[in-house]
Amino acid sequence: ETWKAIVNHPFADAIAEGTLDKNVLRAYLIQDHRFLDQFVVLLASLIAVAPSLKDRLPGCKFLALVTGEENTYFERSLNALEVSPEQRSVEVTPHAPATQGFLTLMAEAAKSGDLGQMLSVLVVAEWSYLSWADRVEPMRAADLPFWCGEWIDLHRGDYFTSVVEYLRGLLDRAGEQMTAEQKAACRATFLRAAQLEVDFFDHAWALRPAS
């Protein structure tokens, strides 16, 4: 049910249909951009503990995309939506509870040094976004502004699908070597991450103007 709540969230529909209020999107992007730094730390930590060069290389390629194309998307979108540096600051716009929760979870996973813990967070983050982006693609408006259209494009397509398959494959292989206790810990982390994804969408969706 938690997974369905992410994938079928009305916030994702509104992005694809281009009906999302700009103030809601501004708030969402301010919060989401704050994940980038800790996400880079988490992904780099995964690359460091991956079992082989073959297992590291896809992560390195994805890291380049996150720090390049995705970061550029945020900068272009926030500028186009006229979000000032002051508005982006934590002092003016505090972390939403789900933002703080996910930042904490990513930091914990990175510091754990445990491949399974890191993958449990990363698989949720990327697989859930691929799932909702693929679902809403058919309803995509023809005149969608780039800050909506490119956000969908970043999270679907052949390359992004291959990233999710890479992360899931690593987790499946790691799971073969886990004890029952380690599997339970990864499951708990996975579920915690999934709930935070729902909470993050819910927070943004609750900001829309009353109809």
C-alpha positions, -999 to 999 in steps of 0.1 A, spaced: 0 0 0 28 24 8 44 17 -26 11 23 -44 7 55 -26 40 68 -40 35 55 -76 -1 67 -78 2 100 -59 -19 128 -74 12 151 -71 28 130 -99 -3 134 -120 -3 171 -116 33 173 -127 25 154 -159 -6 174 -166 11 207 -160 -16 217 -135 6 220 -104 5 254 -88 39 272 -93 42 280 -56 37 243 -48 64 233 -73 87 259 -60 84 245 -24 88 210 -37 120 218 -57 135 237 -28 131 207 -6 141 181 -31 173 200 -41 184 196 -5 187 159 -10 214 162 -36 244 167 -14 236 138 9 225 117 -20 259 122 -36 276 111 -3 254 80 -2 260 70 -38 297 76 -35 297 55 -3 280 27 -23 306 29 -50 334 27 -24 320 -5 -9 308 -22 -40 324 -56 -45 342 -50 -78 351 -25 -105 324 -39 -126 299 -31 -98 313 4 -93 313 17 -129 275 20 -134 273 39 -100 301 62 -112 282 70 -144 250 77 -125 269 99 -100 281 120 -130 245 124 -141 233 134 -107 260 160 -102 257 172 -138 224 170 -156 202 167 -125 219 195 -105 217 217 -136 180 209 -139 175 222 -104 194 254 -109 176 261 -142 142 254 -128 146 273 -96 159 303 -115 131 301 -141 106 299 -112 122 330 -97 133 313 -64 158 336 -48 190 323 -30 174 335 3 142 315 -3 164 284 -9 181 288 25 171 267 55 168 299 75 140 312 53 125 278 42 131 252 70 134 215 62 100 198 59 98 169 83 101 144 55 131 162 41 148 160 75 138 124 78 153 114 45 185 134 50 189 116 83 182 82 67 207 87 39 234 99 63 228 68 85 230 45 56 262 61 42 279 61 76 269 24 83 294 12 56 268 -15 50 261 -22 13 226 -36 20 216 -5 40 228 19 13 210 -1 -14 178 -3 6 176 35 5 188 40 -30 165 13 -45 135 30 -30 145 65 -41 152 55 -77 127 27 -83 98 46 -69 105 76 -91 109 54 -122 76 38 -114 56 70 -111 73 86 -140 65 57 -163 29 57 -151 23 94 -158 41 96 -192 10 87 -212 -10 116 -196 18 141 -202 5 174 -215 18 186 -249 28 220 -237 44 210 -204 69 235 -191 105 222 -189 105 222 -151 78 195 -152 88 177 -184 124 174 -177 117 161 -141 98 133 -157 125 127 -183 152 125 -157 134 96 -140 124 73 -169 137 60 -202 162 32 -210 192 47 -191 173 54 -159 157 20 -161 192 5 -163 202 24 -132 173 9 -112 180 -26 -125 217 -21 -115 207 -11 -79 181 -38 -76 206 -64 -89 232 -54 -64 207 -56 -36 195 -90 -47 231 -103 -48 239 -87 -14 208 -103 0 221 -138 -9 249 -132 16 228 -117 44 218 -133 77 181 -132 87 189 -103 110 206 -83 82 176 -90 59 152 -78 85 173 -46 90 173 -39 53 136 -45 50 130 -20 79 152 6 61 134 0 28 100 5 44 112 36 63 124 51 30 92 43 12 71 60 39 93 90 37 87 92 0 50 92 6 53 118 33 74 140 10 48 140 -18 20 145 8 38 176 22 40 192 -12 5 183 -22 -9 198 10 5 232 0 -18 235 -31 -44 263 -30 -78 254 -17 -102 248 -46 
